[in-house]
Amino acid sequence: MAATHRWRLDIAYDGAGFAGFAPQPGRRTVVGVLGGALARVARLEAPPYLTGAGRTDAGVHALGQVVSTDLPGHWEPPELVSHLNALARPDLVVGRAQILEGFDARREALWRAYRYRVVEAPATSLVTAHAWAVPGPLDLAAMDQAAAALLGEHDFRAFCRRPPDHGPADPLVRRVQVARWHATGDDLALGAGRYLLFDIVANAFCHHQVRTLCAFLVAVGQHRRSADELAARLGAPGRDGLPALAPPGGLSLLAVGYDAGRGGASGPPGEDEPTH
């Protein structure tokens, strides 16, 4: 029997064509497409088990998702990448593959970086697959000021969908290292209005955390909510009265951080370890 090795795969995908990262019977998912490609390339009877750094929802994109898996046999990384991309493209791309024995994409991650894209445009604008179209103008300074309250270690249960094994009294503590808004040009060449980017980096995230926070911060930019209200909700037990979730299309998993000996950070060039 051929020796089995642990692989780290850095992948990117357009979430519009997927029902999320995790497997779902009868639905097209990131794990389903990547696992199927791996099974064909390695001539496996069934797709291998895949561990991801984060589980993105349906419609959420990734530029720097990281997956760990075990494969039998010997592969040169460029050869494996080429074969996988021939099967998984165009909406899923493997950017890097390397053997890292014992590597666990989820447990070894030091931080995750997400980016949410808002565009000041009518809600009928054709940008909903990659940005949230919100009629402007939005108060960018107020949004950025409110986001600063997220820095540090907080109980985010008021902004997360509660896990099945957590009760209302159980905290969901996360440590946020970066939380900021800034304006950018039309980097997607969509021909719409002003683009506002929300960057947030934390040791980990709970379900719907970024989309809930982004919706609240946009409401701050519309002067419907305040920075003080956001700060007061940190540690609060209930989700009552929160704005509806920000749409998934504006959200991207930008990068995941690891020790240099485990391959370093994923994602676009320049996404280095965040400032603590």
BAKE-376069 format. One record per residue (C-alpha): x, y, z; residue in one letter. Coordinates in steps of 0.5 Angstrom, whole numbers, padded with zeros to 4 digits, always signed. Example, Ala and Ser with C-alpha at 12.3 -4.5 7.8 and 13.67 -1.06 7.14 Angstrom:
BEGIN
+0025-0009+0016A;+0027-0002+0014S;
END
This chain:
BEGIN
+0000+0000+0000M;+0003+0007-0002A;+0005+0011+0004A;+0000+0017+0006T;+0002+0024+0007H;-0001+0030+0010R;-0002+0036+0005W;-0004+0043+0006R;-0008+0046+0000L;-0009+0054-0001D;-0015+0055-0005I;-0020+0060-0007A;-0027+0060-0010Y;-0033+0064-0012D;-0038+0063-0007G;-0044+0064-0012A;-0044+0057-0015G;-0043+0054-0008F;-0048+0052-0003A;-0043+0053+0002G;-0036+0050+0004F;-0038+0044+0008A;-0041+0038+0005P;-0049+0038+0004Q;-0052+0032+0001P;-0055+0033-0006G;-0052+0040-0006R;-0046+0043-0010R;-0041+0045-0004T;-0033+0047-0004V;-0032+0040+0000V;-0036+0036-0005G;-0032+0039-0011V;-0025+0039-0008L;-0026+0032-0005G;-0029+0030-0012G;-0023+0032-0016A;-0018+0029-0011L;-0021+0023-0011A;-0020+0023-0019R;-0013+0025-0019V;-0011+0020-0013A;-0016+0014-0016R;-0019+0014-0009L;-0025+0010-0008E;-0028+0016-0004A;-0027+0023-0003P;-0022+0024+0002P;-0024+0027+0009Y;-0022+0035+0008L;-0021+0040+0014T;-0022+0047+0013G;-0019+0053+0016A;-0026+0056+0016G;-0033+0054+0014R;-0036+0059+0009T;-0043+0060+0008D;-0047+0059+0001A;-0045+0065-0003G;-0039+0067+0001V;-0032+0068-0003H;-0025+0066-0001A;-0018+0068-0003L;-0014+0065+0002G;-0018+0058+0005Q;-0014+0053+0007V;-0015+0045+0007V;-0011+0040+0010S;-0012+0032+0008T;-0009+0026+0007D;-0007+0023+0000L;-0003+0016-0002P;+0002+0016-0006G;+0008+0021-0008H;+0006+0027-0012W;+0010+0033-0014E;+0006+0040-0011P;+0006+0043-0018P;+0003+0037-0021E;-0002+0036-0016L;-0004+0043-0017V;-0005+0043-0024S;-0009+0036-0024H;-0014+0039-0019L;-0015+0046-0023N;-0016+0042-0029A;-0022+0039-0026L;-0024+0044-0021A;-0024+0051-0025R;-0027+0056-0026P;-0030+0058-0020D;-0025+0054-0015L;-0017+0054-0016V;-0012+0051-0012V;-0006+0056-0011G;-0001+0052-0007R;+0000+0045-0005A;+0005+0042+0000Q;+0006+0036+0004I;+0006+0038+0012L;+0006+0032+0016E;+0001+0033+0022G;-0002+0039+0019F;-0009+0041+0021D;-0012+0047+0018A;-0017+0049+0023R;-0013+0048+0030R;-0006+0051+0027E;-0009+0057+0025A;-0007+0063+0029L;-0012+0068+0026W;-0017+0069+0020R;-0018+0075+0016A;-0025+0077+0013Y;-0026+0083+0008R;-0033+0085+0007Y;-0035+0090+0001R;-0040+0095+0001V;-0042+0099-0005V;-0046+0106-0005E;-0051+0104-0010A;-0058+0103-0011P;-0061+0096-0008A;-0063+0094-0016T;-0055+0095-0018S;-0052+0088-0021L;-0047+0088-0016V;-0050+0083-0011T;-0046+0077-0012A;-0039+0081-0010H;-0042+0087-0006A;-0047+0089-0002W;-0051+0095-0006A;-0053+0100+0000V;-0056+0107-0002P;-0051+0112+0000G;-0048+0116+0003P;-0046+0113+0009L;-0042+0116+0014D;-0035+0112+0013L;-0032+0116+0019A;-0038+0114+0024A;-0037+0106+0022M;-0030+0106+0023D;-0030+0109+0030Q;-0036+0104+0032A;-0031+0098+0029A;-0026+0100+0034A;-0030+0098+0040A;-0029+0091+0037L;-0022+0091+0038L;-0019+0086+0044G;-0023+0080+0047E;-0030+0080+0047H;-0036+0076+0048D;-0039+0076+0041F;-0045+0072+0043R;-0050+0077+0041A;-0047+0078+0034F;-0047+0070+0033C;-0051+0064+0031R;-0051+0060+0037R;-0048+0053+0036P;-0052+0047+0038P;-0048+0045+0044D;-0048+0052+0047H;-0054+0055+0051G;-0056+0063+0052P;-0051+0064+0058A;-0045+0061+0055D;-0040+0066+0052P;-0037+0066+0045L;-0031+0070+0046V;-0026+0072+0041R;-0020+0076+0040R;-0020+0081+0035V;-0014+0084+0032Q;-0016+0089+0026V;-0023+0092+0025A;-0023+0098+0020R;-0027+0101+0015W;-0024+0104+0009H;-0026+0107+0002A;-0023+0104-0005T;-0024+0105-0012G;-0028+0100-0017D;-0023+0094-0016D;-0028+0090-0019L;-0029+0094-0025A;-0037+0094-0024L;-0038+0101-0026G;-0042+0103-0019A;-0041+0108-0014G;-0036+0109-0008R;-0034+0102-0005Y;-0033+0101+0002L;-0029+0095+0005L;-0029+0093+0012F;-0023+0089+0014D;-0023+0084+0021I;-0018+0080+0023V;-0019+0075+0029A;-0016+0069+0032N;-0023+0065+0030A;-0030+0067+0028F;-0037+0064+0030C;-0043+0063+0025H;-0045+0069+0022H;-0041+0074+0026Q;-0038+0078+0021V;-0044+0079+0017R;-0048+0081+0023T;-0043+0086+0025L;-0042+0089+0018C;-0050+0090+0018A;-0050+0093+0025F;-0044+0098+0022L;-0048+0100+0016V;-0053+0102+0020A;-0049+0106+0024V;-0047+0109+0017G;-0054+0111+0016Q;-0055+0114+0023H;-0060+0109+0025R;-0055+0106+0030R;-0049+0108+0034S;-0042+0106+0036A;-0045+0106+0044D;-0050+0101+0042E;-0045+0097+0039L;-0041+0097+0045A;-0046+0096+0050A;-0048+0090+0046R;-0041+0086+0047L;-0043+0081+0052G;-0050+0082+0052A;-0054+0075+0051P;-0059+0077+0046G;-0060+0078+0039R;-0066+0082+0039D;-0067+0088+0035G;-0061+0087+0031L;-0061+0089+0023P;-0062+0083+0018A;-0056+0080+0016L;-0051+0083+0011A;-0052+0079+0004P;-0047+0073+0003P;-0044+0076-0003G;-0040+0082+0000G;-0036+0077+0004L;-0029+0074+0003S;-0025+0070+0007L;-0018+0074+0005L;-0013+0070+0009A;-0011+0065+0014V;-0005+0066+0019G;+0000+0060+0021Y;+0007+0059+0023D;+0012+0060+0018A;+0014+0053+0019G;+0007+0051+0017R;+0007+0055+0011G;+0006+0062+0013G;+0000+0066+0012A;-0005+0064+0006S;-0008+0069+0001G;-0006+0075-0003P;+0001+0077-0003P;+0002+0082+0002G;-0003+0079+0007E;+0002+0079+0013D;+0001+0077+0020E;-0004+0083+0023P;-0001+0088+0028T;-0003+0086+0035H;
END
